[in-house]
Amino acid sequence: MPEDITPEEGPSAETQAAKAAPAHRARADAREKERLDRLARGDYDLFRDSLADFYEGPDRDIFAKVGPFWRFTELNKESGYYLYRRTLLGPSANRVKVRDEDTGEVREMVMMASNNYLGLTTHPRVIEAGIKAYEKYGAGAGSVPLLAGTVDLHAELEQKLARFKGCEDAIVFPAGYSSNVGCVTALAREGDIIVNDILNHASIVDGSRLSGATIKVFPHQDAEALDKLLGRLRRQEGDHGILVIVDGVFSMDGDIAPLPELIPVVRKHGARLMIDEAHATGVIGKNGHGTPEHWGVDGQVDIVAGTLSKGLGGVGGFVASNKEVVNYLRFFARSYMFSTALPPAVSASLNTALDVIEDEPELRARLWKNIDYMREKFLAMGWNLGNAETAIFPLIIGDDYKVKEMGRQLDRMGIYVNPVFYPAVARKLSRIRLSLMATHTQEDLDDTLAAIEKTGKAVGAI
Ligand SMILES: Cc1ncc(COP(=O)(O)O)c(C=O)c1O
């Protein structure tokens, strides 16, 4: 896979495997040999190798790639660069207890990587609603929603979400990932065209691929380029169905889709617009309703999708739209049709979470106070934050080694962040990613800032 492209542009692992040709196999073999040679010489270069190398496994045995990848992860663990699945021994709160898998030691860390933006996972009302529903409804829904899995709490959740998003109706999925995949695959098919912002979330990319539609990509946030692309598609391809999809708030960059520029372009070319409100719901807009409210364009987006796992503090995904679209999705979105409904207790907590967002606007105000404080301090330290405007802070470094090393040092200092590098983002945009919560205290923020300044200087990033 070439460097400096986002994974969205690259072929999927499946496509890679399916196409494994002799030349391709020779490349993979050569790379593996080089890796093992370096390992034997003791100069295995952790900073050059990445997950992307393992997309290209030789296909003699479908397990051929897993051995080399095992060695890759083991080496990363030995070097302290394996910062995945750090096990929490409690809730995803501002301070977390983390178990060190090697030593068994339990450490307290400042959590700067959770999407629990408003702290609703631990809100007393949200917990109480879940416990009561657990006692009344039991642990699971027992069936898929269309057959025997819908309880009154699910119906209530869909109605509340529809109201919250200013749409006629809404449908709830088991996850945000499956709501995007289900929605896109249900609506678009071979002969249609899907146009994605290049930084759209993986679930949108996967749904687009699975749909069989032709996929086009436009440069990030660039309404002018979208206009040109749609114009060209209309001239060359004719009267196809076109679905334009953008994240409302982008998950790696924290910037906001420019809906007032995108909507007229989409309308002009007779296309439809879908937005993914995963990181916007509960966070932006005067009432936390998301990106359309933020821009004052409520009711002008055709499909509003999102997750229930971040600002709402639970799990699940949703799509809100007009009642005909939602009715269609109930029967043609396979990740809804063929997947068991959310546990009723989760629905009960989510119903209360939506009430809390309405009743306690001070939670969002606290989140924004934290965002404003950290933005000012990070900029004063000299960090490149890209175009971040929300609770997601990318400290863009553009050097995988520095990012990994800074992540390791922060972990040792008790600050839980996510180092993000190729292939998750282009190499020149590798970063430390933080996300803020309403529940962060001044001490949490200041401890984080001190550690970020120290480690950023230590690796030469600032
Ligand atoms: C933009 C975006 N869309 C969708 C998802 C998927 O949501 P879920 O985790 O609920 O499956 C995520 C993250 O997880 C996301 O960041």
The ligand as an ORCA input file, in Angstrom:
! r2SCAN-3c Opt
* xyz 0 1
  C     -17.581      8.990     12.912
  C     -17.946      7.660     13.494
  N     -19.003      6.997     12.976
  C     -19.366      5.797     13.463
  C     -18.683      5.208     14.503
  C     -19.121      3.862     14.979
  O     -19.861      3.950     16.130
  P     -19.973      2.742     17.149
  O     -18.716      2.747     17.967
  O     -21.179      3.021     17.937
  O     -20.087      1.487     16.361
  C     -17.590      5.876     15.070
  C     -16.786      5.375     16.193
  O     -16.791      4.470     16.814
  C     -17.215      7.123     14.546
  O     -16.157      7.772     15.042
*
